[in-house]
Amino acid sequence: MRAILWLTTAAAVLYGGYWAVGSRAVLQGAEAALTQMKADGLAGYDALTLTGFPSRFDLRLEAPALRSPDGRIGWQAAFLQIFALSYKPHHIIAVWPPEQTLSVGPENVTITTRDMRASAVFGLDADLPLDHAQMIVDAPQAASDAGWGARAGELRLAIRQGDSAAGAQDIGAEALDLAFDGHLADRLAAAGGLAPAVERMWLDAALTFDGPIDRLTPERGLRLTGAEVRAIEVDWGTAALRATGSLTVDDAGQPEGRLTFRVTDWRAVLSAAKATGLVEPDIAATAEKMLAQLSQLSGDASAVELPLIFSRGWMSLGPLPLGPAPRF
């Protein structure tokens, strides 16, 4: 009996010592990373604490704030919690607060959720490369100070290391019951033809970057070099959209390639695109004539198939020029 008690006590002391050493290493590592990001102008926070003895490492960051290297994109919240089992510190769970703020240029978007959490598993080498991660967001709502809003029943995101090349990542994203508020909703309602909510949006793609996603990414940056779009699916009442294709992105962020779209109930989609400003009024009539001709050729007057082409810094929808292509 004494031997059992002695062994139990020794095991408890050793495990407590492991937690003390491990927690100190986790806290010091987090503080060092945040201090460097703060010095680079990429992050800010008020306080960082660690609890969870004896079986967890529970980090809580008070008033975290992040900013992109160019300063255009920022994020802030009241807190951020990160949990890990002490015997699996490379597998973390992150929990966000019910309200966050996202800034894009001069625009501020308030994001509220019923629940938002993610899990991630990292490799065991010093740079902590991301192996895979997933996020579930319950009842998200976004309200912009520019006068628009959006909400969804649920969002799901997933990413994992791809098999094809270094820097390759397989991604998936799904949004259910997506609806709009504010002037965007007013314009869509005025256009008519589409249901009040998008039943489902789905993305399945393989993205290639110029390096891995790891602990050095915030400082080093990450540049998209290619995308293989296996599926884009949108179901919106009587309208539906399907797309596949591939793109390459050069060192200047300029995309080259094409995505082939098939759109059902294209007239309702075009009307919504005009109402929301996605299609400029001066090309709307030309676009409608072109789509009508293409739909007749397809044998289905309600459906049309055409490529979205990215070439030499410009993009076009079939033969219709759309203007400068976005840079990545």
N, C-alpha and C positions, 0 to 999 in steps of 0.2 A: 504493500500500500504506500509506504514511504517513497519507494522508487517511482511509482506512478505519479504521486504528488510532485516529486522532484522534477520528473520529466515534463509534467504539465507546466510547472512554474518556469522551468528553463525555456520551454517552447514559447510561452507567453512573453518572457523577457526578450528573447531573440526576435520574435515577431514585432514587439514594440520597438526594439532598436532598429529593425528594418524599416518600419513605418517612419520613425524619426529621421533616419538618414534619407530615405526615399522622398519624404515630404519636403525636406530641406532642399534636395536636388531639384525637385519639381518647381518649388517656389523660386529658387534662385534662377533656374532656367527661364521661367516665365518673366521674372523681373528683368533679366538681362535682355531678352527679346523685346519686351515692351520699351525698355529704356533706349535701345537702339532705334526702334521705330519712332519713338518720341523725338529723339535727336534728329532723325531724318525728316521730321514733319509729317509722318504718316499715321501717328496714333497719339492719343492722350487718354488719361484716366485719373481718377481721384485716389483710389485705394485698391489693393490686391490682398486678399486673405485666403488662407488654406485651412480647411478643417477636414473631418472625416475619420479620425482615429477610431478603430485600428485597421479597418479594411478598405477604406476609400481615400482617394485624394480629391477633395471638393474645392475647386477654385471659384472664387467670386470676385468679379471685377466691377468696381463701382464707377458709374458714369463713363463708360468706355466711348471713345470716338475714333473713327478711322477716316483717312483721307487718301485719295489716289495721288500718285506722284505728281500729276499735273494740276492737282487741286480742284478739278472739276466735279469730282464725285466724293461725297462725304456721307458718313453714317454715324449716328449716335443713339444711345439708349440710357436708361436709368441704371441697368446692370446687365451682366452676362455671367451665366453660371456654366462651369465645365466640370464634369464628373468623370472619374476613372477608378476602377478597382485597383487597389494597390498592387495586386499580383498581375494585372494586365494594364499597365500604364499607357501602352500604345493604342488602346481602344478607348475612345472618349465619347461622352454624350454631352452635347451643348444644349442649353435651354435659354430662350430669349424672353424678355419681359413682354407684357401685353401691348406695349406701345413703343415704337421706334420712329426715328426720323431719317429719311433718305434725302440728300441734297444732290441735285444735278444742275450744275451751273447756278443760276439765280433762283431756281425753282426748289421748293421744299415739299416733300411728300410725307405725310404722317401715315404710318402703317400700324394698324391694330390687328391683333389675332386673338382667337380663343386659346390656342396652344401652338407653339412653334418650337420644334426641337429637331436635332440632327444627331446622327452617330457617325463616327469616322474611325477607320483602322489605318494605322501608319506602319511603315516598315521599321525594322529595329536598328538600322544604321544611324549614324550621327545626324544626318540631314533630315531624318523623319519623312521619307517620301510617302505621299498619300497612296494607299492601296485601294481603298474604296470608301464611299460615304453615301449616306442618304438623308433626306430631310422630308418631314411631313409638316405642313402648315394647315391648321384647322381654322376655317372661317376667317380668312384674311380680308382686310379692307384697306384701301388706299385712298387718301384724300389729298389732293394737291392744292397749294395756294394759287395755282394757275386756273382753278375753277373746274377741274375734272375729277372724277373718282371712279373706282372700280372695286369689285368685291367678288369673291368666289366661295364655293362650298369647301373646297379642299385643293391644295397644291401638293404635288409630290415631285421631288427631284432626286436623281441618283447619278453617281459617277463612279467609274472604276478604271484602273489601268487597262489600256488596250493591249492586244497581243501583237499588233502589226509592226510597231516601231517605237523607238524611244520618244517619250513625250506624247504618245497617243493616249487618248482618254475616251472611253465609251460613256455617253451621257444619255439620260432619259428624263423627260419632264412631262407632267400631266396636270391639267387644270380642269376642274369640274364645276359646272354651273357658274360660269363667268358672266357677270353683268356690269353695266357701266352706270355712272351717276354724273350729275352736273351737266355742263354744256355738251359733253360728248354724247350722253344719253339723249339729250334734247335733239341733237342733230340726227342721230340714228332713228329716233321716233319720227321725225319729220320726213326722213327719206322713205320710211315704210318698207315693207317687204321682208324684213328679217325678224326673227323671234326676239323677245326681250333679253334672252340670255343665250350664251354659247354653251351647249350641253357638255362639250368635251373638246379639249385641245391636247394634242399629243405630239411629242418629238422624240425620235430615235436617231441618234447621230454618233459618228466617230470624229472627234476633233483632234488635231495634231498641233502641238505647241513646240516652241523652240527649246523647251527644257521640261524637267519634271515639276510637279506640284509638291513642294516641300517647305520646310521651315524658312528657307532662304527666299522664297518667292516674293514676299512683300518688299524686300530690298532689291532683289534682282529684276523683278518684273516678269511678265509672262506674255509672250507674243503668239497670237494664233497664226499658224502657217498653212493650215488646210482644214477642210471639213468634208466629210462624206455623209450626206443626209440620206439615211435609209428610209425615213418616213416622217412626213409632217401630215397630221390629220386634224381637221377642224370640222365639227358637226354643229351647225347653227340653224335649227329649224329645218326649213326646206333646202337650205344651202349647205353645201359640203365642199371641202377643199382637200385635195391630196397632192403631195409633192415629194419628189426625190431628186437627187442630183449631187454634184460635187463641186467644190471650189478650192483653189489654191490662193494663198495670200503672200505677196512679195514683201521684201524688207521695208517698203514704204507703207505697208498696210493696205495695199490695193488688191482687191479680189479679182480673180479671173475664173470663169467657168459658167455653169448654168444649172438652174433648177427647173425641172419640168412640172408645171402645175396642171391639174385637172380640176375645174370648178363646175359644180352643179348649181343651177339657179343663178347663173352669172349676172343676170340683169339686176337682181336684188343686191348682189355683192357690189356691182359697179355703182349702183345708186348710193349705197352706204359709203363707198370709197369717195365719191364726189362730195357727199354731205360732210364728211370728216376731214376733207382736204387732202386725202391721200392721192387723189387724181385732180389735177388742176383743171379749172373750168375751160381753159383754152384748148385742151386736148381731149376733153370728155366726149364730145361729139365724134371725133375721129376714132377714139377708143371703142365707142359703142358700135360704130359701123364695122370696124375691123372684127370685133368679137362676134357680131351677128353673122358675118361672112364665114368665119371659122367654125361657128356652131352648125351652120348649114352643111359645111363640108364633112363634119363629123357624123352627120345623120341624126343628131339629137339637138334640137333647137334650144334646149335648156342647159346644155353642157358645152364646155369648151376646154381644149387642151392647148397650151402654149408654153414656151420657155421664157424664163426670166434670165436674161443674159448679162453677165458682167464682163466687160472688155475694155481695156485701156483707160480705166478710170471712169467709165460710164456704164449705165445700165439701161436695158430696154426690155420691154415686154413684147416678145415676138418682134415685129418690125417697128413697134411704137417706142420712140425714145422717151425715157423717164427722167433723164438728167444725170448728174454726177453720182457715182456709186459711193456708198459709205466706206470709210476707212476703219480697219480693225487694228 
